[in-house]
Amino acid sequence: MTTSALNPSRPLWQRLLIRRLKFLGIVAALLVVSLGGSYLFAPQWLLQANSMREAMNAQLEKRSVQAGDTQWVYYEGGQGPTIVLLHGFAARKEVWLKVAPMLTAHFHVIIPDLPGWGESSRIPNASYNIDSQVARFNDFVQTLHLQHFLLVGHSMGGAIAGVYAAEHPDDVSELALIDSFGLNFKENDFAKEARSGKDPFIYDDRAGFLRANALAFEHVPNIPGRFIDVFVKDSIKNRAFIESTFHELDEDSQVLSLQSRLDKLTMPTLGLWCHDDKIIDISALDSLRNGLTHAPAISTSVLNGCNHMPQMEKPQEFVQVLTSFALAH
């Protein structure tokens, strides 16, 4: 077969084509072996590569800056009005990558890892409760010279965003709170576990990872096992920080950190919730709406078919609601 394929009697173009196909076959085989090896022995590389691909697709660049006591790592890209997106507890900036391409098409988007999380720096034994993070976020805003921006916060990031907006109303043009922590809501199973001192976000095996994801997602993402191992390893590495921060946030002053400041919010405010949120019950949306006594405009939206992560489970609907809110003000 090989001799026949390379027979000089064949036209030159056929011989060149066969050689090219063989070369491509060898390259493909090497790629398969390489990717397979990476999946087995270094799956974190593949996860990092995928995040880089998604960021590039969204026209985001990864940057870093020293602001206050923190080396902040953040994504930035797009042109137009500025939107800053703050992630939640035990999360990182990558949770926004599904919605980022739709936002950078119309907005200047900034997505940081909050201090202590992701790639941003962490100070041993320092406080990372809502008030401490608000002070750090102010350092970030001042360092980047941000003014008159739409501030979006999810879960824990919602409490940080809301408290910041209450304390620095001149900087925030509009506020969007997504399934936000810091509000009064009907006690659910998650809240009962938290009050008992149990941290459901702590896990040390694949089964624990899946249980934690079932709390946050209506439909748990199908993630290959070796990728789950990366998240498990990261959870074990950061266990002490996750536990200490979780217990800080369980203090009464933190649980209602946003609720107690709602009357200080003087900018248009959006509350967006998943109807079946198992972590922050949807009754928090009523607490938000009733407490906004000085906001010039109040918008609320409820999405079906998601749990606690609308930006990941319902990205198009999420962007549609957020964009409509931004353009209306």
Secondary structure, DSSP 8 states (H G I E B T S, - for coil): -HHHHT-TTS-HHHHHHHHHHHHHHHHHHHHHHHHHHHHHH-HHHHHHHHHHHHHHHTT-EEEEEEETTEEEEEEEE--SSEEEEE--TT--GGGGTTTHHHHHTTSEEEEE--TTSTTS---TT---SHHHHHHHHHHHHHHHT--SEEEEEETHHHHHHHHHHHH-TTTEEEEEEES-SSS-----HHHHHHHTT--TT--SSHHHHHHHHHHH-SS-----HHHHHHHHHHHHHTHHHHHHHHHHHTSHHHHTTTGGGGGG--S-EEEEEETT-SSS-THHHHHHHHH-SS-S-EEEEEESS-SS-HHHHSHHHHHHHHHHHHHH-
